[in-house]
Amino acid sequence: MDKKIKQRLGDGKINTSFEMIEDQEEKLWETNPMEALRYEK
């Protein structure tokens, strides 16, 4: 991951599909960690 993407991940906005996936994964870990384990790579 390049420096620009890392900076954008912390800006609180969803700008790319990668950021959308990361945001959904974080929410799933908070709400249902057992379900999140099923999707771990």
N, C-alpha and C positions, 0 to 999 in steps of 0.2 A: 504494500500500500504506500503510495507516495505521500509526501508531506502535505500537499494541498488537500487530499482526501481526509487525512487525519485531522487537519484543522477544521474542516467542514463538519466532521462528525460531532464535534463538541459545540456547534453554534446553536443548537436547539431547533434547527429547521431541517425538514426532510427535503433534500434537493435531488437525490438520485435514487435509483432502485436499490442500490446497495444500502443506503441509509434507511430506506423503508424497511428492508429485511432486518437490519440490525435493530431498529426500533421495535418491530414486532417480536423479535426474539427476546429482547429485554423485558417487554411487557409479559410475555409468556412465562419467563423465568420468575417474575414477581408474583404472578397469579396462580400458576400451575407448574411447579418445577418438575413433577413427575412426567407430565406431558412433554415438557421441553426436552427431557432426556431422550425421548423417542426420536427427536429430530437432530440430535447431536451427530456431527460427522466424525 
